[in-house]
């Protein structure tokens, strides 16, 4: 399947996913207008997601003593309408047993995943108002690196890049190209923080 034969787009999605980034120059004017309209429609979900994120953050602070940060697509303003929320905290590795105990009964432990060549993060899940919250407990050092990365994304990723990235993600999902969709969700993190191994949670369709 190629982007040029997809009835919903004039883009060559194969070329864009191979390049690993979407630029305004890749988009004919009419396509960019559609992408901008779609992106604006995604922002109508912001108020509700912010409310859910605030509640989830409050719970995490009560359970762990740590103030979480949004490390997912909603935090970078690249989410689709089905977005779940991905929050992260920095937590000492030596105290992970106590973290597991504190979260027991509140959140489901999903996995221990590789973050870099030498570090891992623990991933938990719970729901707020029907929205899934994934909580990643990174090492304190990795959390600091992730926070700097997120600051850089916030400061330097342009509005046009957010529009083009989100539109490509939407097209990949709508076209059933789910492996490419899962990989595309990670290209921003790789661009701004290549030292991390940003692996998606298995069998998740969240945006």
Secondary structure, DSSP 4 states (H G I P E B T S, - for coil): --GGG-TT-SS-HHHHHHHT---GGGS-HHHHHHHHHHHHHHGGGHHHHHHHHHHHHHHHHHHHS---EE-STTTTT---TT--EEEEEE--GGGHHHHHHHHTTTSEEEEEEE-SSS-EEEEEEEEETTEEEEEEEE-HHHHHHHHHHHHHHHHHS-HHHHHHHHHHHHHHHHTT-HHHHHHHTTHHHHHH-TTS--PPPTT----
